[in-house]
Amino acid sequence: MMQENKPSSSSRRRKETSYKIFVLLLQPSSYTFELIQIMYNPIHTTIGNILHLIPQNATEQKLGNQIHRGFCRPMDGIEITDTTMLASGSRCRKSNCARIHKGEIIIAIPEGYTGLDCVNLAQPILQNHKLVWILSHTKPKKRHRRSSHQSQRSAPGSVMGCPRRRQ
């Protein structure tokens, strides 16, 4: 009799409680940027906790050591600077949570810049076709039924809120 390899309940729980997000780091003065992945537990992680994870996840030392005062979303530039605010999770309420979703891209705001400054700097980077392709291949594989609507699904860059363009 063959046994199925089912993940243990603890490994399933770990996967359910682990969020992977992408953080775009910018250093406008040197025209340097890096897109990093950050994994965190959404149950108790705050914006401040995510800011503290930047140095250990950045490969460019000058970007990792740079002071970031918060985050913004690429679509609107609204700043998320309350370091005590929950980043995401089931305990979120609209007033006290940033509502960051799995796979979302957020921009780290360097000291001395605004969220709108960062959005303007980030748009050409995040709309780069190669980057969009890379991000589409970093998302966990999900089983989807093939349908005629498949081409209408959002591109990975859609975390910016823009669906894939038809050509």
C-alpha positions in Angstrom: 0.0 0.0 0.0 1.4 3.4 -1.0 1.1 6.4 1.3 0.3 9.8 0.0 2.8 12.5 0.8 0.5 15.0 2.4 2.0 18.1 4.1 1.8 18.0 7.9 -0.7 20.3 9.5 2.3 22.4 10.9 3.7 22.9 7.4 0.3 23.8 6.0 -0.1 26.3 8.9 3.3 27.8 8.2 2.5 28.3 4.5 -0.9 29.9 5.4 0.8 32.3 7.9 3.7 33.3 5.7 3.3 36.3 3.3 5.7 37.1 0.5 5.7 40.6 -0.7 7.9 42.6 -3.0 9.5 45.9 -1.8 11.0 48.3 -4.3 14.0 50.1 -2.9 15.0 53.4 -4.5 17.9 55.7 -4.2 17.1 58.6 -6.5 20.4 60.4 -6.0 22.4 57.6 -7.5 19.7 56.2 -9.9 19.8 52.9 -8.0 17.0 50.5 -7.3 16.4 47.0 -6.2 13.3 44.9 -5.9 13.5 42.6 -2.9 11.3 39.8 -1.5 10.3 39.9 2.1 8.6 37.0 3.9 6.7 37.7 7.1 4.0 36.4 9.4 0.9 38.6 8.9 -0.6 37.7 12.2 1.6 40.1 14.2 4.0 42.0 11.7 3.9 45.8 11.7 5.0 48.3 9.2 8.0 48.9 11.4 8.9 45.2 11.4 8.9 45.2 7.6 11.1 48.3 7.5 13.6 46.4 9.8 13.7 43.5 7.4 14.9 45.6 4.5 18.7 45.6 5.4 18.9 41.8 5.7 17.0 41.3 2.4 18.7 44.0 0.3 21.7 42.9 -1.8 22.8 46.5 -2.5 24.3 47.7 0.8 23.6 51.3 0.1 19.9 50.6 -0.4 19.7 48.4 2.6 21.4 50.9 4.9 19.4 53.8 3.6 16.8 55.2 6.0 13.2 54.5 4.9 10.4 56.3 6.6 7.5 54.1 5.4 5.9 52.6 2.3 3.5 53.6 -0.4 1.6 51.7 -3.1 2.6 52.3 -6.7 -0.9 53.3 -7.8 -1.6 56.2 -5.6 1.4 57.2 -3.5 -0.6 57.2 -0.3 2.0 56.9 2.5 2.0 54.2 5.1 4.3 55.6 7.7 2.8 54.5 11.1 5.4 51.9 12.2 3.0 50.4 14.8 0.3 49.7 12.2 -0.3 46.0 11.4 0.8 45.2 7.8 -1.9 42.6 7.1 -3.7 39.7 8.5 -7.0 38.5 9.9 -6.9 41.0 12.8 -6.9 43.9 10.3 -9.5 46.6 10.6 -9.6 49.4 8.0 -8.5 52.0 10.5 -5.4 50.2 11.9 -4.0 48.0 9.2 -2.2 48.6 5.9 -3.9 45.7 4.2 -0.8 44.5 2.4 -1.7 41.4 0.3 0.4 38.4 -0.6 2.5 39.1 -3.6 1.9 42.8 -3.5 4.5 45.3 -4.6 5.1 48.2 -2.3 7.7 51.0 -2.5 9.9 51.9 0.4 10.0 55.7 0.9 13.5 57.0 1.4 14.0 59.8 3.9 13.6 63.2 2.2 11.1 61.9 -0.4 7.3 61.7 -0.6 5.1 58.8 -1.7 4.3 60.7 -4.9 8.0 61.2 -5.6 8.5 57.5 -5.2 5.5 56.6 -7.5 6.9 58.9 -10.2 10.3 57.3 -9.9 8.9 53.7 -9.7 6.5 53.7 -12.6 9.1 53.2 -15.4 10.7 50.5 -13.4 7.5 48.6 -12.5 6.2 48.8 -16.1 9.3 47.3 -17.5 8.2 44.2 -19.5 11.1 42.1 -18.3 10.3 42.8 -14.7 6.6 42.1 -15.2 7.6 38.8 -16.8 9.9 37.9 -13.9 7.2 38.7 -11.4 4.7 36.6 -13.2 7.0 33.6 -12.7 7.7 34.1 -9.0 4.1 33.7 -7.9 3.1 30.3 -6.5 1.7 28.0 -9.1 -2.0 27.6 -8.8 -4.2 25.3 -10.7 -6.4 27.2 -13.1 -9.0 25.9 -15.5 -8.1 26.9 -19.0 -10.7 29.2 -20.4 -11.1 31.9 -23.0 -11.0 34.4 -20.1 -7.5 33.4 -19.2 -5.9 36.2 -21.2 -8.0 38.7 -19.3 -6.4 37.9 -16.0 -4.2 40.6 -14.5 -0.5 40.6 -15.1 1.8 40.4 -12.1 2.2 44.2 -12.4 -1.5 44.4 -11.7 -0.7 44.7 -8.0 -0.3 48.3 -9.2 -3.9 48.1 -10.3 -3.3 48.0 -14.0 -4.6 44.9 -15.9 -2.5 43.5 -18.7 -2.8 45.4 -21.9 -4.2 43.7 -25.0 -2.1 44.0 -28.1 
